[in-house]
Amino acid sequence: MLYTKVTHGSRDQVATVTIENNQASVVISLFGGHVLSFQPKTDNRERLWMSSLAQFDKRKPIRGGIPVCWPWFAAAPQDFTDEFGELPAHGYVRTCDWQVVHIQESVDATTVTLTPLIEAQNNLLPNLHVELELVIAKTLTVRLRTTNSGASRSYYAALHSYFAVSDIHHTELHDLTSPYIDKLQNWAQCPAPSPYCFTSETDRIHLSATPSVTITSGEASTVVNSHGHDSLVVWNPWQDRCKEMIDMSDDSYLTMLCVETARTQANVITQNETHILEQVIR
Ligand SMILES: O=P(O)(O)OC[C@H]1O[C@@H](O)[C@H](O)[C@@H](O)[C@@H]1O
């Protein structure tokens, strides 16, 4: 590799791969195919948030970075539980081991392709194949590719990104103007706030394919572009929920905001079709 440095390491039980090129540095956990860190060299500012209490024991999904939710989002939808019984939240690939299958570089980008090693007993949808492509450049492109080799069926997905903010009380989300359904108010539909600020627990699904939003916090701004989605999910657990979670400290809600590029509606994927869900972070 001419421009890319690849370093294998670990955090507790989790194997990691650090990719550094002229433009940025990215740390990937092979548990979950999970991006843990993205620092572009333009400003060396970490874009992603990682909980100081995140567990790297491979028993639980990692709290922070970019968990991959697939083939469902949140609690498993009824079409899945009817078929398969009780299932964990946010799908099963965030708790699978993944492998790097390809690394390709050009002068200003490195592309890393990963696939999950889904054990046969966990592979509920053997005809759906998922692959994660990371394009590490001045921006980080996270591209989740789903291909169907069998009969048409529905699935769901999300790139559940945790973004680092300096103080949630001084954080604003820009360009997200579509109404949302509120998980905290029995799925009531509400208009997007303007300005979009945060003062309490937030768990919202904006049912629109908004292509670009910007998170501003203090002097810093992070741009999140999305493609192939039907929703943007905005989540902050706030203090009381943090207290209930073993992998978030009580005040950790102050420095994070999840903006998730998602397919929350039953997406039908037909035979031989490929869907791409993409988030580009700048
Ligand atoms: O704790 P988990 O399973 O990683 O989920 C975190 C949050 O993820 C968000 O996407 C959901 O909207 C929330 O309801 C959920 O609490």
The ligand as an SDF file (V2000), in Angstrom:
LIG
                    3D

 16 16  0  0  0  0  0  0  0  0999 V2000
  -29.6540    0.6070   23.2020 O   0  0  0  0  0  0  0  0  0  0  0  0
  -29.7510    0.3380   21.7120 P   0  0  0  0  0  0  0  0  0  0  0  0
  -30.4000   -0.9700   21.3850 O   0  0  0  0  0  0  0  0  0  0  0  0
  -28.4110    0.4890   21.0440 O   0  0  0  0  0  0  0  0  0  0  0  0
  -30.7010    1.4390   21.1190 O   0  0  0  0  0  0  0  0  0  0  0  0
  -30.4450    2.7870   21.3330 C   0  0  0  0  0  0  0  0  0  0  0  0
  -31.5450    3.6570   20.7310 C   0  0  0  0  0  0  0  0  0  0  0  0
  -31.4650    3.5640   19.3310 O   0  0  0  0  0  0  0  0  0  0  0  0
  -32.3290    4.4760   18.6350 C   0  0  0  0  0  0  0  0  0  0  0  0
  -32.1660    4.2990   17.2710 O   0  0  0  0  0  0  0  0  0  0  0  0
  -33.7700    4.1660   18.9990 C   0  0  0  0  0  0  0  0  0  0  0  0
  -34.6350    5.0780   18.3480 O   0  0  0  0  0  0  0  0  0  0  0  0
  -33.9350    4.2400   20.5120 C   0  0  0  0  0  0  0  0  0  0  0  0
  -35.2730    3.9140   20.8710 O   0  0  0  0  0  0  0  0  0  0  0  0
  -32.9540    3.3070   21.2010 C   0  0  0  0  0  0  0  0  0  0  0  0
  -33.0720    3.4460   22.6030 O   0  0  0  0  0  0  0  0  0  0  0  0
  1  2  2  0
  2  3  1  0
  2  4  1  0
  2  5  1  0
  5  6  1  0
  6  7  1  0
  7  8  1  0
  7 15  1  0
  8  9  1  0
  9 10  1  0
  9 11  1  0
 11 12  1  0
 11 13  1  0
 13 14  1  0
 13 15  1  0
 15 16  1  0
M  END
$$$$
